[in-house]
């Protein structure tokens, strides 16, 4: 009989999840609406970007992991590149609620959707008291 175990510490707990966020930015720089954090230890495996509209032909998007550049993506509106993925050199782990991914844009005025693919790390747990102390 199969064992249905959804505990984070189960060795076969490899459910992949997605978190999608939308943003209409009005200024260049880090977009607070596109930030990703996790309450429990998680590994981000893929980050995709979908353009709704932009004010220029080429858009430079930077993915930041805890404030450091993790990847850079150039989208060309004239080449009809409306969906692309960042190339992550390694899986990026978010150990605590303080760890984060941010998206920074080089141009203003655009609509974006960012999709974060992630999985909870085996053995991860969440303690609210530890998170706020």
HELIX and SHEET records of a PDB file:
HELIX    1   1 UNK A   32  UNK A   34  5                                   3    
HELIX    2   2 UNK A   77  UNK A   79  5                                   3    
HELIX    3   3 UNK A  128  UNK A  132  1                                   5    
SHEET    1   A 4 UNK A  16  UNK A  25  0                                        
SHEET    2   A 4 UNK A 110  UNK A 120 -1                                        
SHEET    3   A 4 UNK A  42  UNK A  54 -1                                        
SHEET    4   A 4 UNK A  83  UNK A  85 -1                                        
SHEET    1   B 4 UNK A  16  UNK A  25  0                                        
SHEET    2   B 4 UNK A 110  UNK A 120 -1                                        
SHEET    3   B 4 UNK A  42  UNK A  54 -1                                        
SHEET    4   B 4 UNK A  92  UNK A  94 -1                                        
SHEET    1   C 4 UNK A  29  UNK A  30  0                                        
SHEET    2   C 4 UNK A 101  UNK A 105 -1                                        
SHEET    3   C 4 UNK A  58  UNK A  65 -1                                        
SHEET    4   C 4 UNK A  68  UNK A  76 -1                                        
END                                                                             
